[in-house]
Amino acid sequence: MSDEKFADFGDEESRINYLNAKFDDLLQGINNLYGKELMEELLRRLEKTISTFHQDVKSLIVGLQPDKISGQESKIISHQLESKQVAAEVSPASQAVVQEEVNNDSRVSE
């Protein structure tokens, strides 16, 4: 546990590197065809999970003590959440990096 890497999830590059390392761990020992399908499904589920999480947080903040949060503050909070959601979603570039790793693993095992 002491050699486990911690990621700064606020930094996109750190987040991608962390996820790539975890995907590599997951895919070791799985055949290439099944590994690709698993990777694609993981990416779809990650995107859906992140989106759902941000929607839930947004709903909670809007519903939390609405009389104490002014309309302007609510708009600012909503804007900040939307900005973070865009940054946190798995981008096509991230998917390409992960797909390239899968392809490289396929070539090595052949």
Helices and strands as residue ranges (DSSP letters): H 12-27, H 32-63, H 71-88, H 92-109
